[in-house]
Amino acid sequence: MRLEGKKVIDLVSKDFEDLELWYPLLRLQEEGATVHLVGEKAGEEYPGKYGVPATSDYAFDDITPSDYDGILVPGGWSPDKLRRYDQVMEMIHHMDEKEKPIGQICHAGWVLISADILKGRKVTSTPGIKHDMMNAGATWVDEAVVQDGHIISARRPPDLPPYAKAFADALAEQ
């Protein structure tokens, strides 16, 4: 399994987009990666936007970003909550500085905007935050998946298969 030994943070908060959290998590696990759900509290059950819950493995304060090889930020309404945590910003900054894969889909671009790491980057997202991404200095394109270095972005759930593959490929290259 090509991702054996790789560890990934998958951020979780209330109202995450169910498929955008679970599809990449399961896809990476299928290839041998360890994926930890990380939320504000450890052992907390967070409801998905469509009712599928997820229980966090760890709290933000329980992990050390340098112990991980990448990070996933699911969409839904949770990115608006996640970007308010200093610990989440620290995780994103660490991954960006070390050029480790950062996956964001749909509204997850809000987290990268708040981390101020999009200037000069080519990305995609749900069209609903297109102007937010552009105002943060990114070049926004309407494509299923965009990879600019270590940042992998996608628009919405129908783009999950190529998004998860692109993230897994980037992780395998680490």
Stockholm file with secondary structure:
# STOCKHOLM 1.0

chainA/1-174         MRLEGKKVIDLVSKDFEDLELWYPLLRLQEEGATVHLVGEKAGEEYPGKYGVPATSDYAFDDITPSDYDGILVPGGWSPDKLRRYDQVMEMIHHMDEKEKPIGQICHAGWVLISADILKGRKVTSTPGIKHDMMNAGATWVDEAVVQDGHIISARRPPDLPPYAKAFADALAEQ
#=GR chainA/1-174 SS CTTTTCEEEEECCTTBCHHHHHHHHHHHHHTTCEEEEEESSTTCEECBTTSCCEECSEEGGGCCGGGCSEEEECCBSHHHHHTTCHHHHHHHHHHHHTTCCEEEEGGGHHHHHHTTCCTTCEECCCGGGHHHHHHTTCEECCCSEEEETTEEEECSGGGHHHHHHHHHHHHHTC
#=GC SS_cons         CTTTTCEEEEECCTTBCHHHHHHHHHHHHHTTCEEEEEESSTTCEECBTTSCCEECSEEGGGCCGGGCSEEEECCBSHHHHHTTCHHHHHHHHHHHHTTCCEEEEGGGHHHHHHTTCCTTCEECCCGGGHHHHHHTTCEECCCSEEEETTEEEECSGGGHHHHHHHHHHHHHTC
//
